[in-house]
Amino acid sequence: GLLLLVLAQPWGLAATLGLNSAYALLSIGTALRAWQLGLAGAPLYGLGVLSLALWAGFFFSLGVVGLNPFPGWNFLDYPKIGGLLEAAFFSAAFINRVRERQRLQAVQRLRRLAETEEMLALEHQRQAAVALAQQQGLRLAGASHDISQPLASLRYAIEALKRSDSPAAITQHLDHTLSYAQTLLSDLIQQTRAELP
């Protein structure tokens, strides 16, 4: 049984080293890709991978061959230190990523708020334009009523002028009525020009 244990030990060590190497390569590849993409927390993730490789790989290997870089420490603790450092850096990278996401969400909220305020301002402008158009419509309706009265008076005066023997009084009435209609039209035009850009 002892012979089998001794013979199996190199395969166990080889399998462990193979898995550790595969994990290290995958982690380094992931860190490099995150760095290339400019992801938030990529430097911290890279430091975590580097810490694990340094402590669990390099320093531990030195300890195994008898070259412990820190003689006061047990080299069997180096993988634990590497794992703790990796977890700490990964946690910091995760927190950094969460904060970046929260910052982006805050920026998006501010952008949506600005868009909403702009839409609200446009709606107020639209309502003001509708109110102005309604006022102008009412003013135009009133002005058309006011103008129709002098025009009707002109029509009656022309009929009276056709039948009359003394046109002077009727002509004076016509002149007065035309001046009044002109004044109404002039006032309407000036009000419209003042209200519209």
Number of C-alpha atoms within 10 A of each C-alpha: 6 7 8 8 10 10 11 12 12 11 11 12 11 12 12 12 13 12 12 15 14 12 14 17 14 13 19 18 14 16 23 16 13 17 17 10 10 11 14 19 24 23 17 21 27 23 19 27 27 21 22 25 24 17 22 21 19 16 21 23 17 15 18 12 8 11 13 16 13 12 10 7 11 11 23 14 13 22 20 14 17 23 19 15 19 23 17 16 22 20 16 16 22 17 14 16 16 14 14 15 13 12 12 12 12 12 12 12 12 12 12 12 12 12 12 12 12 12 12 12 12 12 12 12 12 12 12 12 13 12 12 14 13 12 12 16 12 12 15 14 12 12 16 14 11 15 19 13 13 19 15 12 15 20 13 14 20 16 11 13 17 10 10 13 8 9 15 11 12 17 15 11 15 21 12 14 20 17 13 15 18 14 13 15 15 12 13 16 11 10 12 14 10 8 9 9 5
